[in-house]
Amino acid sequence: MQVNPSIFKAYDIRGIYPDDLNEEIGYAIGRAFVTFLEVETVIAGRDMRLSGPQMFEAVTRGLTDQGADVIDIGMVSTDQYYYACATLGQAGVMVTASHNPAEYNGFKMVREMPQLLSGDEGIQDIRRLVESEDFPAPQRKGSITLMDVSDGFVERILGLVDTSSLKPLKIIADTGNGMVGPILTRVYEKLPVHLTGMYLEPDGSLPNHGLDPLQPENRAELQQRVADEGADIGFAFDGDGDRFFTIDDRGQFVSGDFLTALMSQYFLQKYPSSKIIYDVRASWAVPDLISQAGGTPLMERVGHAFIKQRMAKENAVFAGEVTGHYYFRDFFSADSGILPSLVIMEMLCKKNASLSDLLQPLEAKYFISGEINTRISADPKAKMQELADVYNDGAIHWLDGVSVTYDNWHFNVRPSNTEPLLRLNLEGKSRGLMETKRDEVLEIIRS
């Protein structure tokens, strides 16, 4: 079968419907999944995209035609899907394109929680099977059984925090017409908080804004409303609900570095001397606060496949990525959008502090650029080597892209897995130093 190889990404399968990804390819992916993993039962769910019903029908037909029984969990957030795979002990296929624009669709595929198929382990095998259509003759045709996992998910999530400590916080949550709205409502209605919802209804036409809250235009309205309405905090979720973002009581966006640092301290109070994973892009605030709280900070490559493997290997209690992925040992080492929102509420209530109070010591000491993407025509490896040559008097490592560290500033530059981009994250010990070095490094990248 002719198929665009670029849809087989580092962490999932993703492409524009129906140009790169259509029912014929979805059907073949279903057959390839069963063939490659040799599984008898597969969990299947989907998000709210307009092409979701067609792609879900195609992939489940492929799964059953190849002999697997399907447990259809319906329209769910990705953390509900992970919960189903973990508690039922099965492989899984979720039809979703996460935070991509409305015309995209795709698949997130679980081998066995917390292991997902990735480019290194499984996704390229799926591609080769789809291209060759070399599927063995199935012994039987599988069946489809419907299952609602939402009750169990709500109970599990609420059991991971001390809900008795919560106070009537005023919260505004924007789920962007993605998959989080319905399950967020069910979780929050059991809590003593005042929830104002924005765009809670799943709608694949995305009538209000895009699904990626890292883009400022997609969170601007939430920031304005938090400030105007005097909310204690604002929460934003991406399209499929595995990423989470926070707006503080000033209406300001909170970086994932600072949230990781604060939640790390919270977990180290609960689980003293634990290990915590963070990614190569993070602010010094993360390892500093982990060490100060008696924990062990462990740096890892970007990406859920690497983070989840490292968590399992190290028995780490928590992990955070600057792009809004937060992973929890007590939630199958998986990432969730709803769970960190509960952790932050509990943290604020137990400390009897506003989020801006907790952030101010970090903002006074750590000055971060945020992630800056540059589209380049040059070879990204050559450009990263050029940076290493220019800054060869710093401490250099190549764990993920190139990282260079000096006493008072550091940076990481790494290529995108999906686009011709280089991504810069830089930090200085003063705002002026950060801005000077940011512009200096960007000039080299863009030259």
Protein Blocks (a to p, Z undefined) as FASTA:
>chain_A
ZZdfklmcfkbccdddfklocfklmmmmmmmmmmmnopabdcddddfbfklmmmmmmmmm
mmmmnopacddebjadfklmmmmmmmnopacddddehjacfkbgcddddfbdcbdcdfkn
ojlmmmmmmmnopacddfbdcddddddfklmmmmmmmmmpcfklpccddddddehhpakl
mmmmmmmmmpccdcddehkbgcfklpmbccbfkbmklmmmmmmmmmmnopabdcdddfko
paccdddfkopacdfklmmmmmmmmmmmmmghiacdddfkbcfklmmmmmmnopacdddd
edjklmmmmmmmnopabdcdfkopacdfkloopacfklmmmmmmmmmmmnopafklmmmm
mmmmmccebjaddddfbdfklmmmmmmmmmmmbccdfkbojadddfkbccdddddfkbcc
dddddddfbfklmmmmmmmmmmmmmZZ
